[in-house]
Amino acid sequence: MGSVRRGELVLSRADDVWVWDEDGKRYLDGTAALWYANVGHGRAEIADAAAAQMKELAAYSAFGDFSNRPAMELAERLSDLAPGDGWRAFLASGGGDGVDTALKLARRYFAAIGEPDRLHVISRTSGYHGTHGWGTAVSGIPVNREGFGPMVKETSQVPHDSLEALEAAFEEQGGGARVAAVIAEPVIGAGGLYPPLPGYLEGVQALCRKYGALFIADSVISGFGRLGTWFGVERFGLEPDMIVFAKGVTSGYLPLGGVMVNARVSDPFFEEGGPIFKHGATYAGHPTVCAAALANLDILEREHLLDRARELEGPLFEGLQSLVDHPLVAEARGGIGLLGAIDLVDASKVQDVFLGARERGVIVRPLAKGLAVSPPLTITQEHIDEIVSTLRATLDAVA
Ligand SMILES: Cc1ncc(COP(=O)(O)O)c(C=O)c1O
């Protein structure tokens, strides 16, 4: 809390790409809140769907054989939207919950098929997987692991862009025999905004296949249009064993996350007398939340927002690249999906640029070395121009 004493920004209202604070000042939301307001803010349609569901059956657990129609519809719809066949959806409360689910399920799966020594999980430097227990253990951001003592022991991180390092990490674990899974974001988000090098993710998948481990895509940011596809992985032709999702699945209107699980991993648990996955959160399959997700998916489809993200990813990246001539800017990254970042030459100036842009009416997201942009998918070229020109004016002022 010591680091946020410079003041609170109390927000009170939002509409599409705009948010207002309590004093009535308007901001362009260049970050879609925390990378999630994909359909933009203030959609009455989602509020109405949630309200209607609340009046019917607001909440009920989906444990055991209990279920509800919105949860079933959502699971089925997500399975249809995921690339390829045979998907099942395990619903959870958010992204970190989804990560914990996926990594526990990876271990449980291998125990179930008689490979209980496969406990190890490999993740990547700069990777972010939330702040729950497992997400902390596999975090590629060292500061996020500091001060908590030992987390899950059977984890290691490899440089996020090196397939050689990944292969070596496999080899270190009993020639790969102890590795349960590799977890990777399609585009690294919170850890610094790094799109993958060409062929890298395909190579990760190939190494997982070679060594018999599961490949888990953490698409919490990359999904639901952010990369112009439903789950981010289609962008690279990937077929992971699990896909963690959250954020854009409801555009944040209500909290929901989960894991898409392919047939290889889920089938054993559906066999008569098969193993039980003793795992699940109170609010998993929450009918009101699932109704909001369904309404959100309707909007994404009806307004072709996935296509729109693809159309605007180039212009956004070009806008950020135009800032590289500024003496404070070291580089720009982006080009895959409607998200990008600039790194500053001097990381100590990040906070000044973040706050300066905000004073000028544009919200961007501070990263360790720079600033990220990930606007609602409803953004226009004009809005992009406004983000870029505000960043330039702010950089000039800070310089
Ligand atoms: C890639 C990724 N995984 C997991 C999470 C954690 O999600 P949540 O904050 O909903 O627990 C995040 C959150 O930003 C994320 O970006």
The ligand as an SDF file (V2000), in Angstrom:
LIG
                    3D

 16 16  0  0  0  0  0  0  0  0999 V2000
   -2.3060  -15.4360  -18.1040 C   0  0  0  0  0  0  0  0  0  0  0  0
   -3.0290  -15.2990  -16.7980 C   0  0  0  0  0  0  0  0  0  0  0  0
   -3.2980  -16.3930  -16.0790 N   0  0  0  0  0  0  0  0  0  0  0  0
   -3.9610  -16.3310  -14.9160 C   0  0  0  0  0  0  0  0  0  0  0  0
   -4.3850  -15.1250  -14.4080 C   0  0  0  0  0  0  0  0  0  0  0  0
   -5.1030  -15.0690  -13.0970 C   0  0  0  0  0  0  0  0  0  0  0  0
   -6.4240  -14.7630  -13.2690 O   0  0  0  0  0  0  0  0  0  0  0  0
   -7.2830  -14.1980  -12.0210 P   0  0  0  0  0  0  0  0  0  0  0  0
   -6.6980  -12.8750  -11.7050 O   0  0  0  0  0  0  0  0  0  0  0  0
   -8.6810  -14.1560  -12.5590 O   0  0  0  0  0  0  0  0  0  0  0  0
   -7.1280  -15.1760  -10.9070 O   0  0  0  0  0  0  0  0  0  0  0  0
   -4.1290  -13.9540  -15.1280 C   0  0  0  0  0  0  0  0  0  0  0  0
   -4.5640  -12.6410  -14.6150 C   0  0  0  0  0  0  0  0  0  0  0  0
   -4.2220  -11.6080  -15.1070 O   0  0  0  0  0  0  0  0  0  0  0  0
   -3.4390  -14.0410  -16.3450 C   0  0  0  0  0  0  0  0  0  0  0  0
   -3.1450  -12.9460  -17.0540 O   0  0  0  0  0  0  0  0  0  0  0  0
  1  2  1  0
  2  3  1  0
  2 15  2  0
  3  4  2  0
  4  5  1  0
  5  6  1  0
  5 12  2  0
  6  7  1  0
  7  8  1  0
  8  9  2  0
  8 10  1  0
  8 11  1  0
 12 13  1  0
 12 15  1  0
 13 14  2  0
 15 16  1  0
M  END
$$$$
